[in-house]
Amino acid sequence: MKEMMNTIQSQTIIITDNNQTAKAYIDFCDKSLCVSVVSDDKQFDFGLDENFLRMLAYGYKLNCEKYDNKKGGEQ
């Protein structure tokens, strides 16, 4: 796994749970996606590489096309 402290990070997204006890910090960093989850004073770091992001984007594109086709047929 890539060292999280030595990356160029931008556009941080922070997601907090309903009880305000845990947070997920999502950053675009060095052509990948870095996620840090902080809960109960513990931090867990994850990295999603460029290939995974391409697959995710492709799946999202297919999902949107399917939705648009279905929505277009309902007129």
N, C-alpha and C positions, 0 to 999 in steps of 0.2 A: 504494500500500500504506500501511496505517496505521502511524504511528510507534509502535513497541512500548514505548518507555519512558514514554509518556504515557497508559497505559491502566490501568484498574482490573482487577487480576488476582486470581484466587482459585483454590483447589483445584488446585495444580500436580501434575501426574503426570510422573514422570521414568522414561524407558525407556533402558536401557543395553544396548549390544550385547554379544555373548558374550565378546569380547576386552577389554571395558572401555575401549575407545578412543574411543567416540562416545556421546553422550547426546542424547536428544530431550526437551525440556521442553515439556509441553503445558499450557496455561492456558486457562480460560474467562475471557474479557476483553471487556467492553463489548458484550455480545450476540453475540460471535463466538468463534472458537477460534483462539488464537495458538500457533504451534509454532516453537520455536527448536531447531535442530540444531547441536550443537557437536562438531566433529571436527578433530583435528590443529590445535588452536588457532585454528580458523576458526569463525565463527558465521553461520548462515543463518536468516533469519526468514521465516515464512510466516503468512498470515492467511486463515482460512476464514470467509466471511461467514454471516450469519443464514440466507439462502436455501439455501446449500449444506448447512448443518446440518439444516434442515428436510427437504431431500431425502434426506439420509443417514438421519435418524430414520425417515422414511417407508419407505425401503428396508429398514431393520432391522426395522420393525414387520411388513412383508409377509413377510420371511424367518422371523420368529418364528411368525407365523400358519401359514405353510406347514409348518414343523417341528412345531408343535402338532397340526395336522391329520393329518400323517403318523404321528406318535407315537400319536395317539388311535386310529388304525386298526389298530395292531399289537397291541391287547389281546387 
